[in-house]
């Protein structure tokens, strides 16, 4: 029911979503979220982003999150794909899709999974700007988002 | 006989390495053998520890056995 992948290489969000949609004809609603590396101009612009993971915990944690999401909403399917490694502006970072009979469950499940991927999954992010690499700390918003659940 | 320390996120930069092989034993002895600047960072309030992939609560006395892997996890930032 859940498909969870931790990828070291680029993926096509459009292809993944097309396959997921085709696999769930019984679902009346499919909600997806795609997170990508921002394209910006100026001195603060991010030239590259790197996500590090920890093999012993990151994928097992994503699988546990998928199980918790499935336990909470009646879904037909759930897709979670998360990158690690070095990415550049425009590259997809994370794709979450939830398929359900009715849309509200799909919206809520995708939102829940994303909030937990952002602030509770075992990833460490750093960004390279013109000034060099800088580690990114979680934002207070990320913790506020988590408290909604 | 050896155990392994794993440094994640910014701790890898501070340590200058992702992993370090150490002699097994109580954690305070293991840390005492490290660069004090690194040991202080590892003991930071926001750094959590995982022993062989299982998150520790923070109050247990950790004693590393042969083959153990202890990871130091700074605050996460995914997505």
Backbone of each chain as ProteinMPNN parsed JSONL, in Angstrom:
{"seq_chain_A": "XXXXXXXXXXXXXXXXXXXXXXXXXXXXXXXXXXXXXXXXXXXXXXXXXXXXXXXXXXXXXXXXXXXXXXXXXXXXXXXXXXXXXXXXXXXXXXXXXXXXXXXXXXXXXXXXXXXXXXXXXXXXXXXXXXXXXXXXXXXXXXXXXXXXX", "coords_chain_A": {"N_chain_A": [[0.827, -1.218, 0.0], [1.953, 1.218, 0.771], [4.568, 3.01, -0.788], [7.859, 3.552, -0.44], [10.706, 5.395, -0.959], [14.178, 6.063, -0.899], [16.333, 8.037, -2.497], [19.408, 8.326, -4.279], [19.782, 9.514, -6.647], [18.586, 11.67, -9.332], [15.064, 12.049, -9.948], [12.041, 11.722, -11.9], [9.366, 13.603, -11.225], [6.959, 13.815, -12.558], [6.765, 11.417, -14.027], [6.724, 9.564, -11.919], [4.382, 10.272, -10.601], [2.502, 9.822, -12.584], [2.649, 7.031, -12.823], [1.877, 6.27, -10.271], [-0.727, 7.277, -10.178], [-1.907, 5.765, -12.212], [-1.82, 3.311, -11.006], [-3.804, 3.426, -9.164], [-6.712, 3.367, -9.872], [-9.067, 3.184, -8.508], [-9.244, 5.238, -6.8], [-10.75, 8.273, -6.008], [-9.588, 10.637, -5.499], [-6.405, 12.142, -5.714], [-3.738, 13.476, -4.069], [-0.849, 15.419, -4.304], [2.442, 16.433, -3.318], [5.204, 18.293, -4.294], [8.493, 18.969, -3.583], [11.024, 21.186, -4.455], [14.349, 22.293, -5.416], [14.881, 25.659, -4.895], [15.008, 28.221, -7.424], [16.837, 31.091, -7.523], [17.772, 34.586, -7.72], [20.64, 36.727, -7.208], [22.892, 37.539, -4.42], [22.333, 35.821, -2.318], [21.474, 33.57, -3.481], [20.805, 30.11, -3.881], [23.12, 27.813, -4.933], [23.622, 25.148, -4.87], [22.349, 22.283, -3.166], [22.664, 20.097, -0.478], [21.652, 17.019, 0.797], [22.082, 15.026, 3.548], [21.946, 11.693, 4.78], [21.271, 9.034, 7.15], [22.101, 5.827, 7.028], [21.297, 3.792, 8.805], [18.993, 4.717, 9.966], [17.384, 6.531, 8.437], [15.78, 5.598, 6.136], [14.296, 3.491, 7.47], [12.904, 5.172, 9.275], [11.341, 6.711, 7.513], [9.716, 4.726, 6.52], [8.321, 4.018, 8.806], [6.918, 6.381, 9.201], [5.28, 6.339, 6.938], [3.696, 4.117, 7.558], [2.386, 5.084, 9.832], [0.915, 7.137, 8.692], [-0.782, 5.756, 6.971], [-2.215, 4.369, 8.856], [-3.732, 6.302, 9.958], [-5.423, 7.584, 8.106], [-7.932, 6.569, 5.739], [-6.543, 5.305, 3.137], [-5.943, 4.485, -0.325], [-3.49, 4.27, -1.396], [-0.049, 5.255, -0.879], [2.658, 7.315, -1.59], [6.027, 7.955, -1.072], [8.827, 9.699, -1.823], [12.158, 10.525, -1.385], [15.008, 12.504, -1.832], [18.586, 12.131, -1.436], [21.934, 13.469, -1.265], [23.717, 15.631, -3.608], [22.002, 18.372, -4.96], [20.599, 20.563, -7.491], [19.325, 23.891, -8.423], [15.923, 23.642, -9.306], [15.864, 20.887, -9.28], [13.978, 18.03, -8.215], [13.248, 17.368, -4.781], [11.655, 16.098, -2.885], [8.821, 13.984, -3.051], [5.507, 13.502, -2.331], [2.632, 11.549, -2.41], [-0.799, 10.92, -2.035], [-3.418, 8.653, -2.286], [-6.866, 8.393, -2.291], [-10.298, 7.444, -1.619], [-11.868, 9.647, -1.194], [-11.335, 13.193, -1.371], [-10.575, 14.709, 0.944], [-9.296, 13.085, 2.817], [-7.022, 12.429, 1.366], [-5.765, 14.94, 1.022], [-5.208, 15.604, 3.726], [-3.573, 13.473, 4.557], [-1.308, 13.711, 2.9], [-0.37, 16.2, 3.69], [0.197, 15.773, 6.408], [2.215, 13.794, 6.179], [4.197, 15.28, 4.858], [4.777, 17.362, 6.705], [5.978, 15.872, 8.709], [8.126, 14.734, 7.37], [9.634, 17.009, 6.928], [10.451, 17.917, 9.469], [10.907, 15.823, 11.211], [12.24, 13.699, 10.156], [15.204, 11.807, 9.381], [17.256, 13.703, 8.13], [19.822, 15.857, 6.998], [20.514, 19.091, 6.023], [22.403, 21.09, 3.803], [23.351, 24.189, 2.265], [24.737, 25.686, -0.639], [25.882, 28.836, -1.264], [27.054, 31.894, -2.828], [28.808, 32.443, -0.829], [29.697, 30.087, 0.152], [29.382, 26.761, 1.702], [26.624, 26.101, 3.925], [25.131, 24.913, 6.852], [21.728, 24.035, 7.348], [19.428, 24.892, 9.759], [16.513, 23.608, 11.489], [13.445, 25.413, 10.967], [11.468, 27.56, 13.115], [8.837, 27.5, 12.234], [8.609, 24.946, 11.156], [8.393, 23.31, 13.378], [6.093, 24.317, 14.515], [4.307, 23.579, 12.537], [4.313, 20.856, 12.877], [3.106, 20.589, 15.315], [0.461, 20.829, 14.752], [-0.632, 18.358, 14.392]], "CA_chain_A": [[0.0, 0.0, 0.0], [2.843, 2.381, 0.759], [5.822, 2.839, -1.502], [8.765, 4.516, 0.174], [12.032, 5.284, -1.56], [15.235, 7.024, -0.571], [17.083, 7.98, -3.751], [20.645, 9.092, -4.424], [19.832, 10.09, -7.998], [17.427, 12.464, -9.731], [13.884, 11.313, -10.404], [11.039, 12.528, -12.589], [8.134, 13.642, -10.439], [5.826, 13.597, -13.467], [6.68, 9.98, -14.32], [6.331, 8.863, -10.692], [2.984, 10.567, -10.32], [1.7, 9.142, -13.611], [2.617, 5.609, -12.476], [1.088, 6.147, -9.038], [-2.127, 7.513, -10.545], [-2.368, 4.608, -12.991], [-1.929, 2.162, -10.104], [-4.926, 3.616, -8.236], [-7.93, 3.806, -10.576], [-10.214, 3.16, -7.588], [-9.206, 6.447, -5.972], [-11.381, 9.451, -6.594], [-8.749, 11.802, -5.259], [-4.969, 11.952, -5.475], [-3.1, 14.744, -3.72], [0.608, 15.265, -4.274], [3.291, 17.59, -3.02], [6.573, 18.203, -4.811], [9.428, 19.967, -3.09], [12.156, 21.276, -5.375], [15.363, 23.284, -5.049], [14.512, 26.979, -5.398], [15.854, 29.027, -8.308], [16.782, 32.486, -7.084], [18.852, 35.442, -8.183], [21.234, 37.555, -6.17], [24.02, 36.983, -3.657], [21.875, 34.767, -1.408], [20.922, 32.469, -4.285], [21.347, 28.776, -3.601], [23.71, 27.204, -6.137], [23.492, 23.7, -4.704], [21.806, 21.867, -1.875], [23.024, 18.702, -0.214], [20.965, 16.353, 1.901], [22.757, 13.833, 4.054], [21.063, 10.797, 5.516], [21.985, 8.04, 7.969], [21.539, 4.576, 6.509], [20.69, 2.962, 9.848], [17.749, 5.283, 10.505], [16.57, 7.402, 7.594], [14.725, 4.859, 5.435], [13.364, 2.911, 8.452], [12.049, 6.24, 9.806], [10.36, 7.055, 6.471], [8.749, 3.619, 6.452], [7.455, 4.134, 9.99], [6.027, 7.516, 8.931], [4.275, 5.865, 5.977], [2.772, 3.233, 8.288], [1.563, 5.933, 10.708], [-0.012, 7.884, 7.833], [-1.799, 4.794, 6.518], [-3.045, 3.974, 9.996], [-4.562, 7.423, 10.394], [-6.435, 7.922, 7.097], [-8.256, 5.459, 4.84], [-5.938, 5.572, 1.83], [-5.716, 3.367, -1.238], [-2.051, 4.176, -1.636], [0.773, 6.373, -0.413], [3.985, 7.318, -2.213], [6.971, 8.911, -0.486], [10.16, 9.616, -2.427], [13.004, 11.597, -0.853], [16.385, 12.47, -2.326], [19.755, 12.577, -0.681], [23.014, 13.821, -2.178], [23.799, 17.027, -4.057], [20.974, 18.764, -5.931], [20.744, 21.917, -8.024], [18.035, 24.557, -8.603], [14.993, 22.975, -10.208], [15.812, 19.438, -9.034], [13.037, 17.596, -7.188], [13.829, 16.883, -3.519], [10.721, 15.195, -2.212], [7.492, 13.838, -3.653], [4.55, 12.739, -1.526], [1.308, 11.468, -3.037], [-1.757, 10.095, -1.298], [-4.591, 8.31, -3.082], [-7.982, 8.005, -1.415], [-11.62, 7.45, -2.238], [-12.357, 11.016, -1.115], [-10.194, 14.1, -1.403], [-10.102, 15.275, 2.209], [-8.315, 12.163, 3.409], [-5.784, 12.521, 0.598], [-5.126, 16.209, 1.391], [-4.7, 15.557, 5.1], [-2.488, 12.499, 4.663], [-0.109, 14.265, 2.251], [0.068, 17.304, 4.541], [0.776, 15.126, 7.601], [3.494, 13.144, 5.817], [5.194, 16.314, 4.551], [5.204, 18.043, 7.934], [6.88, 14.992, 9.448], [9.378, 14.608, 6.615], [10.391, 18.251, 7.081], [11.018, 18.232, 10.779], [11.116, 14.667, 12.078], [12.939, 12.613, 9.477], [16.648, 11.905, 9.611], [17.983, 14.345, 7.033], [20.555, 17.074, 7.335], [20.582, 19.851, 4.769], [23.258, 22.267, 3.713], [23.194, 24.919, 1.014], [25.909, 26.438, -1.096], [25.644, 30.118, -1.931], [28.336, 32.489, -3.243], [29.688, 32.498, 0.352], [30.132, 28.729, 0.518], [28.367, 25.851, 2.258], [26.074, 26.481, 5.231], [24.135, 23.95, 7.338], [20.413, 24.628, 7.583], [18.767, 24.444, 10.986], [15.065, 23.633, 11.322], [12.815, 26.7, 11.238], [10.398, 27.442, 14.125], [7.611, 27.136, 11.513], [8.552, 23.502, 10.959], [7.914, 22.704, 14.624], [4.688, 24.724, 14.645], [3.538, 22.749, 11.607], [4.207, 19.517, 13.452], [2.2, 20.64, 16.47], [-0.931, 20.775, 14.276], [-1.102, 16.978, 14.346]], "C_chain_A": [[0.856, 1.261, 0.0], [4.101, 2.031, -0.023], [6.739, 3.948, -1.018], [10.146, 4.327, -0.421], [12.946, 6.419, -1.14], [16.231, 6.945, -1.725], [18.334, 8.853, -3.734], [20.762, 9.761, -5.782], [18.537, 10.8, -8.337], [16.271, 11.562, -10.15], [12.937, 12.278, -11.108], [9.744, 12.465, -11.803], [6.929, 13.345, -11.328], [5.655, 12.106, -13.76], [6.19, 9.207, -13.093], [4.842, 9.048, -10.419], [2.06, 9.881, -11.33], [1.557, 7.658, -13.261], [1.744, 5.38, -11.246], [-0.4, 6.297, -9.342], [-2.701, 6.309, -11.284], [-2.59, 3.395, -12.1], [-3.152, 2.265, -9.189], [-6.175, 4.133, -8.93], [-9.145, 3.87, -9.65], [-10.296, 4.446, -6.759], [-9.85, 7.616, -6.697], [-10.532, 10.695, -6.444], [-7.298, 11.421, -5.044], [-4.377, 13.329, -5.234], [-1.605, 14.516, -3.679], [1.271, 16.569, -3.891], [4.666, 17.309, -3.583], [7.39, 19.323, -4.206], [10.624, 19.996, -4.02], [13.144, 22.337, -4.901], [15.002, 24.603, -5.727], [15.524, 27.55, -6.386], [15.711, 30.473, -7.853], [17.912, 33.252, -7.752], [19.482, 36.124, -6.982], [22.275, 36.813, -5.356], [23.633, 35.845, -2.708], [21.444, 33.506, -2.154], [21.62, 31.146, -3.961], [21.839, 28.157, -4.914], [23.58, 25.687, -6.094], [22.978, 23.423, -3.305], [22.23, 20.42, -1.678], [22.233, 18.185, 0.976], [21.758, 15.118, 2.27], [21.744, 12.983, 4.8], [21.931, 9.844, 6.335], [21.335, 6.698, 7.681], [20.792, 3.776, 7.574], [19.308, 3.456, 10.263], [16.837, 5.973, 9.505], [15.444, 6.656, 6.881], [13.775, 4.147, 6.416], [12.407, 3.96, 9.038], [10.979, 6.644, 8.806], [9.297, 5.965, 6.372], [7.788, 3.656, 7.637], [6.457, 5.283, 9.807], [4.916, 7.099, 7.967], [3.238, 4.992, 6.685], [1.848, 4.058, 9.181], [0.525, 6.699, 9.891], [-1.152, 6.976, 7.367], [-2.753, 4.404, 7.644], [-4.052, 5.067, 10.344], [-5.669, 7.799, 9.404], [-6.706, 6.717, 6.209], [-7.751, 5.749, 3.429], [-5.911, 4.304, 0.987], [-4.224, 3.19, -1.501], [-1.336, 5.42, -1.15], [2.157, 6.226, -1.028], [4.849, 8.368, -1.519], [8.33, 8.672, -1.134], [10.971, 10.79, -1.898], [14.414, 11.417, -1.367], [17.395, 12.633, -1.206], [20.844, 12.874, -1.708], [22.93, 15.276, -2.601], [22.763, 17.29, -5.15], [21.186, 20.217, -6.34], [19.369, 22.537, -8.249], [17.179, 23.861, -9.66], [14.893, 21.476, -9.985], [14.732, 19.11, -8.006], [13.771, 17.051, -5.959], [12.942, 15.804, -2.912], [9.398, 15.166, -2.964], [6.655, 12.97, -2.713], [3.236, 12.717, -2.289], [0.446, 10.513, -2.231], [-2.983, 9.897, -2.17], [-5.68, 7.811, -2.148], [-9.287, 8.041, -2.199], [-12.161, 8.878, -2.282], [-11.209, 11.981, -0.864], [-9.678, 14.537, -0.034], [-9.067, 14.38, 2.886], [-6.972, 12.274, 2.684], [-5.029, 13.81, 0.923], [-4.458, 16.1, 2.756], [-3.501, 14.618, 5.214], [-1.2, 13.048, 4.051], [0.491, 15.376, 3.104], [0.798, 16.768, 5.785], [2.146, 14.528, 7.272], [4.569, 14.192, 5.539], [5.693, 17.014, 5.807], [6.204, 17.176, 8.701], [8.179, 14.751, 8.693], [10.265, 15.823, 6.844], [11.123, 18.317, 8.41], [11.273, 17.023, 11.664], [11.844, 13.528, 11.391], [14.434, 12.87, 9.541], [17.388, 12.38, 8.361], [18.67, 15.594, 7.563], [20.873, 17.796, 6.037], [21.632, 20.949, 4.859], [23.121, 22.863, 2.327], [24.493, 25.609, 0.661], [25.435, 27.701, -1.794], [27.021, 30.64, -2.359], [29.332, 32.489, -2.078], [30.183, 31.126, 0.783], [29.001, 27.917, 1.108], [27.925, 26.312, 3.634], [25.032, 25.443, 5.618], [22.851, 24.665, 7.671], [19.808, 24.01, 8.839], [17.263, 24.44, 10.743], [14.508, 25.005, 11.672], [11.734, 26.507, 12.306], [9.08, 27.029, 13.478], [7.467, 25.628, 11.382], [7.992, 22.815, 12.194], [6.463, 23.07, 14.886], [3.813, 23.85, 13.749], [3.289, 21.371, 12.211], [3.174, 19.481, 14.581], [0.732, 20.595, 16.046], [-1.501, 19.365, 14.391], [-1.164, 16.358, 15.733]], "O_chain_A": [[0.539, 2.243, -0.672], [4.626, 0.921, 0.064], [6.436, 5.132, -1.165], [10.695, 3.226, -0.392], [12.534, 7.575, -1.042], [16.893, 5.924, -1.916], [18.314, 9.978, -3.234], [21.721, 10.488, -6.044], [17.507, 10.562, -7.705], [16.479, 10.453, -10.644], [13.024, 13.493, -10.932], [9.102, 11.418, -11.719], [5.982, 12.692, -10.89], [4.537, 11.591, -13.745], [5.352, 8.312, -13.206], [4.139, 8.106, -10.054], [0.975, 9.417, -10.978], [0.472, 7.092, -13.387], [0.973, 4.422, -11.186], [-1.227, 5.543, -8.831], [-3.827, 5.884, -11.025], [-3.437, 2.55, -12.39], [-3.499, 1.297, -8.511], [-6.651, 5.223, -8.613], [-10.135, 4.53, -9.965], [-11.302, 4.704, -6.098], [-9.533, 7.905, -7.85], [-10.718, 11.681, -7.157], [-6.992, 10.497, -4.29], [-4.49, 14.228, -6.067], [-1.135, 13.541, -3.091], [0.735, 17.656, -4.109], [5.228, 16.232, -3.381], [7.022, 20.493, -4.305], [11.184, 18.949, -4.343], [12.802, 23.183, -4.074], [14.838, 24.672, -6.945], [16.733, 27.391, -6.217], [14.606, 31.014, -7.803], [18.866, 32.674, -8.272], [18.932, 36.105, -5.881], [22.516, 35.623, -5.563], [24.466, 35.017, -2.336], [21.092, 32.5, -1.538], [22.837, 31.079, -3.793], [21.079, 28.001, -5.87], [23.446, 25.027, -7.125], [23.152, 24.224, -2.386], [22.161, 19.614, -2.606], [22.157, 18.83, 2.022], [22.065, 14.277, 1.425], [20.794, 13.504, 5.383], [23.158, 9.848, 6.229], [20.182, 6.457, 8.037], [19.771, 3.152, 7.282], [18.531, 2.701, 10.848], [15.623, 5.999, 9.707], [14.279, 7.035, 7.003], [12.56, 4.191, 6.218], [11.234, 3.668, 9.27], [9.836, 6.895, 9.188], [8.118, 6.254, 6.165], [6.6, 3.365, 7.498], [5.298, 5.176, 10.207], [3.754, 7.459, 8.156], [2.04, 5.119, 6.435], [0.656, 3.763, 9.277], [-0.606, 6.891, 10.338], [-2.32, 7.366, 7.366], [-3.935, 4.143, 7.418], [-5.092, 4.799, 10.947], [-6.729, 8.276, 9.809], [-5.8, 5.924, 5.952], [-8.451, 6.365, 2.625], [-5.864, 3.193, 1.515], [-3.762, 2.088, -1.792], [-1.928, 6.492, -1.024], [2.753, 5.149, -0.993], [4.453, 9.527, -1.395], [8.91, 7.593, -1.013], [10.516, 11.932, -1.957], [14.957, 10.312, -1.344], [17.093, 13.202, -0.158], [20.687, 12.563, -2.889], [22.171, 16.059, -2.03], [22.657, 16.545, -6.124], [21.847, 20.991, -5.648], [18.362, 21.83, -8.267], [17.647, 23.536, -10.751], [13.941, 20.848, -10.449], [14.582, 19.835, -7.023], [14.783, 16.362, -6.084], [13.412, 14.749, -2.487], [8.919, 16.191, -3.45], [7.044, 11.859, -2.353], [2.776, 13.755, -2.763], [0.894, 9.448, -1.803], [-3.523, 10.853, -2.725], [-5.453, 6.926, -1.323], [-9.361, 8.597, -3.295], [-12.814, 9.284, -3.243], [-10.223, 11.627, -0.218], [-8.472, 14.719, 0.139], [-8.088, 14.863, 3.455], [-5.914, 12.22, 3.311], [-3.808, 13.793, 1.083], [-3.292, 16.459, 2.92], [-2.524, 14.935, 5.892], [-0.121, 12.873, 4.617], [1.711, 15.483, 3.227], [1.869, 17.252, 6.153], [3.114, 14.734, 8.004], [5.721, 14.019, 5.936], [6.894, 17.236, 5.961], [7.164, 17.69, 9.275], [9.229, 14.58, 9.313], [11.486, 15.701, 6.945], [12.282, 18.728, 8.468], [11.805, 17.174, 12.764], [12.044, 12.478, 12.001], [14.875, 14.003, 9.731], [18.036, 11.611, 7.651], [18.165, 16.284, 8.449], [21.413, 17.221, 5.091], [21.734, 21.647, 5.868], [22.823, 22.171, 1.353], [25.244, 26.054, 1.528], [24.693, 27.651, -2.775], [28.021, 29.928, -2.268], [30.544, 32.528, -2.293], [31.007, 31.024, 1.691], [27.833, 28.299, 1.04], [28.717, 26.84, 4.413], [24.149, 25.118, 4.823], [22.869, 25.771, 8.213], [19.69, 22.791, 8.966], [16.775, 25.181, 9.889], [15.023, 25.684, 12.56], [11.146, 25.431, 12.405], [8.291, 26.301, 14.081], [6.366, 25.087, 11.481], [7.217, 21.864, 12.09], [5.691, 22.264, 15.405], [2.723, 23.434, 14.142], [2.207, 20.799, 12.076], [2.471, 18.489, 14.775], [-0.145, 20.352, 16.874], [-2.717, 19.192, 14.476], [-1.541, 15.195, 15.873]]}, "seq_chain_B": "XXXXXXXXXXXXXXXXXXXXXXXXXXXXXXXXXXXXXXXXXXXXXXXXXXXXXXXXXXXXXXXXXXXXXXXXXXXXXXX", "coords_chain_B": {"N_chain_B": [[38.873, -5.56, 18.769], [36.525, -3.136, 18.549], [34.518, -0.141, 18.442], [32.164, 2.036, 16.79], [31.917, 5.474, 16.079], [29.55, 7.721, 14.718], [29.231, 10.647, 12.897], [26.849, 13.028, 12.189], [25.425, 15.411, 9.873], [26.267, 18.8, 10.577], [28.093, 18.036, 12.452], [29.815, 16.299, 11.259], [31.461, 17.963, 9.778], [32.7, 19.37, 11.842], [34.05, 17.34, 13.165], [35.66, 16.554, 11.132], [35.471, 14.216, 9.846], [33.37, 11.431, 8.899], [33.016, 9.133, 10.311], [34.353, 7.342, 13.102], [36.583, 5.036, 14.426], [36.649, 3.559, 17.581], [37.874, 2.58, 20.873], [35.997, 0.152, 22.652], [33.792, 0.74, 25.519], [32.773, 2.677, 28.458], [30.819, 5.591, 27.662], [31.741, 8.103, 28.574], [34.452, 7.696, 28.89], [35.173, 7.132, 26.259], [34.61, 9.578, 25.017], [36.392, 11.205, 26.36], [38.757, 10.641, 25.2], [38.723, 11.969, 22.857], [39.235, 14.934, 20.772], [38.815, 17.741, 22.765], [37.22, 19.909, 21.913], [35.582, 18.804, 20.011], [34.272, 16.87, 21.547], [32.735, 18.48, 23.262], [30.906, 19.578, 21.472], [29.585, 17.231, 20.704], [28.261, 16.573, 22.989], [26.334, 18.459, 23.103], [23.252, 20.127, 23.908], [21.218, 19.868, 22.025], [21.883, 17.739, 20.542], [21.183, 14.478, 19.641], [21.412, 10.947, 20.403], [21.972, 7.781, 18.853], [21.981, 4.335, 19.263], [23.193, 1.731, 17.501], [21.227, 2.243, 15.539], [18.938, 2.741, 17.027], [17.145, 5.194, 18.676], [18.285, 6.975, 21.517], [17.16, 7.828, 24.809], [18.439, 9.756, 26.323], [19.116, 9.765, 28.978], [20.225, 7.381, 29.64], [23.002, 5.38, 30.741], [25.601, 5.027, 28.633], [27.356, 2.343, 27.37], [29.762, 1.293, 25.26], [29.959, -1.599, 23.306], [31.932, -4.167, 21.687], [31.747, -3.778, 18.211], [29.535, -2.104, 18.302], [27.591, 0.701, 17.111], [27.529, 4.057, 17.463], [25.645, 6.865, 16.924], [25.714, 10.389, 16.421], [23.351, 12.864, 16.408], [22.505, 15.825, 15.125], [20.061, 18.607, 15.153], [17.466, 17.986, 12.795], [16.87, 18.656, 9.28], [14.923, 18.339, 6.791], [13.332, 17.651, 3.602]], "CA_chain_B": [[37.75, -4.98, 19.509], [36.321, -1.712, 18.313], [33.165, 0.377, 18.225], [32.207, 3.098, 15.784], [31.132, 6.699, 16.267], [29.112, 8.299, 13.447], [28.931, 12.077, 13.06], [25.934, 13.445, 11.136], [25.193, 16.843, 9.648], [27.412, 19.698, 10.796], [29.093, 17.381, 13.313], [30.821, 15.698, 10.384], [32.436, 19.015, 9.454], [33.469, 19.695, 13.054], [34.955, 16.212, 13.426], [36.566, 16.379, 10.003], [35.278, 12.84, 9.347], [32.012, 10.964, 9.11], [33.027, 7.985, 11.233], [35.606, 7.15, 13.828], [36.683, 3.78, 15.16], [37.12, 3.831, 18.951], [37.889, 1.43, 21.774], [34.743, 0.01, 23.404], [33.851, 1.155, 26.919], [31.788, 3.691, 28.831], [30.856, 6.732, 26.753], [32.57, 9.217, 29.064], [35.854, 7.379, 28.576], [35.345, 7.266, 24.805], [34.642, 11.01, 24.686], [37.581, 11.816, 26.967], [39.906, 10.392, 24.324], [38.58, 12.782, 21.638], [39.511, 16.364, 20.83], [37.806, 18.315, 23.673], [36.289, 20.789, 21.189], [34.598, 17.92, 19.381], [33.478, 16.239, 22.611], [31.758, 19.467, 23.74], [29.836, 19.635, 20.468], [28.827, 15.976, 20.716], [27.431, 16.566, 24.197], [25.412, 19.602, 23.022], [21.882, 19.861, 24.374], [20.317, 19.547, 20.911], [22.396, 16.568, 19.825], [20.651, 13.221, 20.161], [22.271, 9.8, 20.112], [21.312, 6.523, 18.494], [22.88, 3.189, 19.389], [22.824, 0.699, 16.515], [20.02, 2.624, 14.821], [17.814, 2.997, 17.937], [17.304, 6.469, 19.358], [18.401, 6.898, 22.977], [16.356, 8.838, 25.489], [19.299, 10.831, 26.801], [19.522, 9.59, 30.369], [20.85, 6.087, 29.849], [24.463, 5.313, 30.746], [25.956, 4.295, 27.42], [28.628, 1.617, 27.374], [29.924, 0.733, 23.924], [30.526, -2.944, 23.214], [32.575, -4.457, 20.405], [30.821, -3.805, 17.084], [28.46, -1.115, 18.434], [27.666, 1.932, 16.323], [26.851, 5.156, 18.163], [25.512, 8.014, 16.021], [25.397, 11.686, 17.014], [22.373, 13.412, 15.479], [22.087, 17.206, 15.39], [18.691, 18.851, 14.691], [17.296, 17.595, 11.389], [16.254, 19.598, 8.346], [14.695, 17.591, 5.552], [12.388, 18.191, 2.629]], "C_chain_B": [[37.625, -3.496, 19.166], [34.831, -1.405, 18.171], [33.3, 1.542, 17.262], [31.36, 4.277, 16.218], [30.785, 7.236, 14.884], [28.684, 9.738, 13.703], [28.075, 12.546, 11.897], [25.87, 14.963, 11.019], [26.455, 17.656, 9.904], [28.479, 19.066, 11.68], [30.177, 16.708, 12.484], [31.899, 16.722, 10.016], [33.324, 19.313, 10.653], [34.487, 18.594, 13.347], [36.002, 16.055, 12.329], [36.492, 14.965, 9.433], [33.846, 12.414, 9.659], [31.924, 9.87, 10.157], [34.38, 7.906, 11.928], [35.547, 5.834, 14.588], [37.292, 4.066, 16.539], [37.184, 2.53, 19.75], [36.553, 1.349, 22.496], [34.929, 0.467, 24.855], [32.785, 2.179, 27.208], [31.953, 4.947, 27.979], [31.749, 7.853, 27.264], [34.06, 8.961, 28.811], [36.144, 7.537, 27.084], [35.491, 8.738, 24.433], [35.903, 11.69, 25.227], [38.81, 11.645, 26.082], [39.845, 11.241, 23.051], [39.115, 14.189, 21.863], [38.429, 17.014, 21.701], [36.79, 19.192, 22.951], [35.191, 19.957, 20.521], [33.679, 17.313, 20.444], [32.405, 17.189, 23.132], [30.586, 19.563, 22.763], [28.951, 18.387, 20.521], [27.87, 15.91, 21.904], [26.423, 17.707, 24.215], [23.983, 19.186, 23.331], [20.973, 19.381, 23.242], [20.801, 18.346, 20.098], [21.829, 15.305, 20.467], [21.578, 12.082, 19.751], [21.417, 8.588, 19.741], [22.344, 5.409, 18.567], [22.376, 2.083, 18.469], [21.462, 0.98, 15.88], [18.821, 2.925, 15.695], [18.101, 4.272, 18.74], [17.364, 6.283, 20.87], [17.624, 8.051, 23.609], [17.179, 9.994, 26.043], [19.774, 10.651, 28.229], [20.224, 8.26, 30.647], [22.381, 6.252, 29.961], [24.862, 4.44, 29.562], [27.319, 3.639, 27.592], [28.739, 0.92, 26.024], [30.583, -0.636, 23.99], [31.18, -3.11, 21.842], [31.515, -4.509, 19.306], [29.678, -2.798, 17.164], [28.695, 0.091, 17.532], [26.852, 3.001, 17.042], [26.844, 6.381, 17.261], [25.133, 9.256, 16.813], [24.594, 12.475, 15.996], [22.012, 14.851, 15.849], [20.658, 17.419, 14.882], [18.568, 18.597, 13.181], [16.668, 18.725, 10.576], [16.094, 18.896, 7.008], [13.844, 18.362, 4.569], [12.909, 19.367, 1.867]], "O_chain_B": [[38.52, -2.704, 19.462], [34.016, -2.264, 17.835], [34.407, 1.982, 16.953], [30.226, 4.108, 16.668], [31.619, 7.213, 13.98], [27.886, 10.017, 14.598], [28.504, 12.481, 10.745], [26.218, 15.692, 11.948], [27.556, 17.27, 9.51], [29.633, 19.496, 11.669], [31.313, 16.56, 12.933], [33.085, 16.399, 9.951], [34.535, 19.488, 10.517], [35.627, 18.867, 13.724], [37.079, 15.503, 12.551], [37.341, 14.563, 8.637], [33.198, 12.956, 10.554], [30.894, 9.697, 10.809], [35.402, 8.347, 11.403], [34.584, 5.555, 15.302], [38.323, 4.732, 16.644], [36.618, 1.513, 19.349], [36.022, 2.378, 22.914], [36.05, 0.57, 25.355], [31.985, 2.523, 26.337], [33.068, 5.326, 27.618], [32.444, 8.493, 26.475], [34.826, 9.89, 28.552], [37.211, 8.01, 26.692], [36.363, 9.111, 23.648], [36.415, 12.633, 24.624], [39.779, 12.396, 26.192], [40.786, 11.244, 22.258], [39.409, 14.586, 22.991], [37.243, 16.859, 21.413], [35.62, 19.221, 23.333], [34.028, 20.357, 20.476], [32.463, 17.25, 20.264], [31.286, 16.761, 23.415], [29.426, 19.622, 23.171], [27.73, 18.473, 20.4], [26.814, 15.281, 21.837], [25.734, 17.913, 25.214], [23.564, 18.06, 23.059], [20.065, 18.581, 23.469], [20.196, 17.986, 19.089], [21.971, 15.085, 21.67], [22.42, 12.237, 18.866], [20.308, 8.402, 20.241], [23.437, 5.517, 18.01], [21.271, 1.568, 18.641], [20.648, 0.072, 15.704], [17.777, 3.326, 15.181], [19.141, 4.407, 19.384], [16.581, 5.521, 21.436], [17.458, 9.112, 23.006], [16.66, 11.097, 26.213], [20.727, 11.304, 28.654], [20.749, 8.038, 31.738], [22.967, 7.147, 29.352], [24.506, 3.263, 29.496], [28.306, 4.299, 27.917], [27.92, 0.067, 25.683], [31.617, -0.818, 24.634], [30.993, -2.281, 20.951], [30.505, -5.199, 19.446], [28.926, -2.646, 16.202], [29.833, 0.454, 17.231], [25.64, 2.867, 17.207], [27.9, 6.882, 16.876], [24.339, 9.192, 17.751], [25.053, 12.734, 14.884], [21.273, 15.063, 16.811], [20.092, 16.527, 14.25], [19.455, 18.95, 12.403], [16.025, 19.624, 11.118], [17.017, 18.865, 6.195], [13.663, 19.574, 4.694], [12.206, 19.912, 1.017]]}, "name": "protein", "num_of_chains": 2, "seq": "XXXXXXXXXXXXXXXXXXXXXXXXXXXXXXXXXXXXXXXXXXXXXXXXXXXXXXXXXXXXXXXXXXXXXXXXXXXXXXXXXXXXXXXXXXXXXXXXXXXXXXXXXXXXXXXXXXXXXXXXXXXXXXXXXXXXXXXXXXXXXXXXXXXXXXXXXXXXXXXXXXXXXXXXXXXXXXXXXXXXXXXXXXXXXXXXXXXXXXXXXXXXXXXXXXXXXXXXXXXXXXXXXXXX"}
